[in-house]
Amino acid sequence: MNPIGRALLAFIASHFRSRIAQLASTRWFLRGTLSERAGTCGKPNCRCAQGELHTSLYLVQSQGGKLRQICVPHAWQERVREAVNDYRTLQELIEDVSESRGKRLRARTRAPFSAA
């Protein structure tokens, strides 16, 4: 691999490590999917009886091969949404770093054989 390619890969890896460290130090993460539900409560005089349904947000996670659902209180919904999105962002960054390292490894392992 030429020096420019190595320098670029090093810069990219450094950028990803910096971004991961920044996320990890300032955020919290939740693995899972958010599911919104709407329904009625059954009270005849409630607004939901007129069609304006109550909404709930659930965090759905797989634990031990089973799906677990956690109802998210209204006061926590914005923060939980951010935590789920931050987890996905962190996962994507880790995949990018892994791909970058894989390219670097492939370039190193091919070099001795390409000279022959």
C-alpha positions, 0 to 999 in steps of 0.5 A, a space after each residue: 500500500 502506498 504511503 498516501 493510502 496508509 495515511 488516509 486509513 490512519 486518519 479515518 481510523 483516528 477520526 472514528 476512534 475520536 467520534 466513538 470516544 466522544 459519543 461514549 463519554 457524553 451519551 448513554 445507549 440503549 439497544 432495541 427498537 422503539 414501538 409506538 402503540 395507540 389504543 383505548 382505555 375503555 372509559 365511556 367519557 374519555 377522548 379515546 372513545 371519540 377516536 382520539 387514541 392514547 399513545 404509548 411508546 415501548 422499547 423492545 429488546 431481545 434478551 436470552 432469545 425472547 423479546 422484552 417490552 418496556 413501556 417508556 414513560 412520557 417524561 423519558 421518551 425523548 431521552 430514550 429515543 436519543 439513546 436508541 439512535 446513539 446506540 445505532 450511531 455507535 454500532 455504525 461507527 464500530 462497523 466503519 472502524 472494523 472495515 477500515 482495519 480489515 482493509 489495512 489487514 488485507 493490504 498488508 497480507 497481499 503485499 508479500 504475495 504481489 511482489 512474487 
